[in-house]
Amino acid sequence: MKWSLIYCGVVMLTLGAGNAPAQMIPPGSSPYNPPPPAPPPPPTIEVPAIPKAGELPKRSYAPIAPQKSFGERIEKCLDDAAASGLGPNERAAYSRNCATR
């Protein structure tokens, strides 16, 4: 009888000790905190292309759209200001700001 009580006590301690570490929460944390995010991937390192001797660099020869002259831009800005209902002094200030953009 004595051995059976000791055996039951050892079994209960063993079963109880197995569950305790899974329920322990470290100090200063909460069971509701999400897990930490995964670390970011390492940066990729690429070796730049080395130009070859005698080879011309590659350039884009796309045509550049012609820009309007300053007078044409002022005229358009004055028209826009008049269409929006600005007075003469407000039109002048608006057109100066608009044309230099």
Secondary structure, 3 states (H helix, E strand, C coil): CHHHHHHHHHHHHHHHHHHHHHHCCCCCCCCCCCCCCCCCCCCCCCCCCCCCCCCCCCCCCCCCCCCCCHHHHHHHHHHHHHHCCCCHHHHHHHHHHHHCC
